[in-house]
Amino acid sequence: MKKNAGVLILFILLGWLTGTWIANLLQPVKALSFLTTSKMLEWSPQANLDIINYDINIEFKLCLLGLIGIITAVWLYRRL
């Protein structure tokens, strides 16, 4: 399998998604709340130029299990 940036980004997104899904499944377990607590990261660039007007809102939901999923995905990518 050829390694490139697109495959790495795909691995990272799938690892993040898997970690977040596992965190959602484990939320009822109170003893694991340190793994499932999420933090929202927001970025809202906007500009009003005379000919172009834009307002973008980007939000990332990050939890510890999601971060573990990203690290695992990068490790798996490097093992290919």
N, C-alpha and C positions, 0 to 999 in steps of 0.2 A: 504494500500500500504506500502510495506516495504521500509524504508529509508536506503539508503547506499550511498557510495561515487560515484558510477556510475550514480545513478539517480541525485545526486547533480551536477555532471559535465555536464550531459545532460541538466538539467535545466539552468545552467550557459551559456552553448553554445547556447541554443535556445533563451535565453533572450538577449544575446549579438547580435545574428544574427537578431532578431526582432528589437532591437534598431538601429542597423546599417541600416536595410532596411527602417525604418521610417526616419532616417537621410537622406538617399539618396532621399526619396520622398520629403522631406522638403527643400532640397538644393536650389531650385529656390526662396524661400522666404528669402529675405535679412534681415528681422527683426529677424529671428531665426538663423542667422549665428553662434552665439555663441554656439548653440546646435549641429550644423551640421559640424563644423570644425573638421577635423580628424588629428590625429598625428600618424605617423608610428613609431612603436617600432621594432627595428631590433636586432637580435642576430645571430652571424655567428661563431660558433665554428669550428675549423679546426685543424687537426694534421697530421703530416707525420711521422709515426712510421715506422720502417723498414719493417714490414710485413703488416701493415694496413695504408691506407691513406684515410682520410675522410674530407669532406668539406660540412657543413650543413648551410643552410640559412633559418632562421625563421623570419617571419615578422608578426606583429600584427597591425591592424588598429583600433585605439581606438578613439571614440568621446564621447561627454558628453551624448548623447542619448543612446549609447551603454552601458555606465556605468550605466545609469538609468535602462536600461533593465536587466543588471546583478543583480543590487540591488533588482529589482522587482522579478526576478527569485528566488533569495535566500529567499526573504520574502515568496513567494508562496510555496517554498520547506518546509520552517519551519511550514507553516500552514497546511501541509498535516497530 
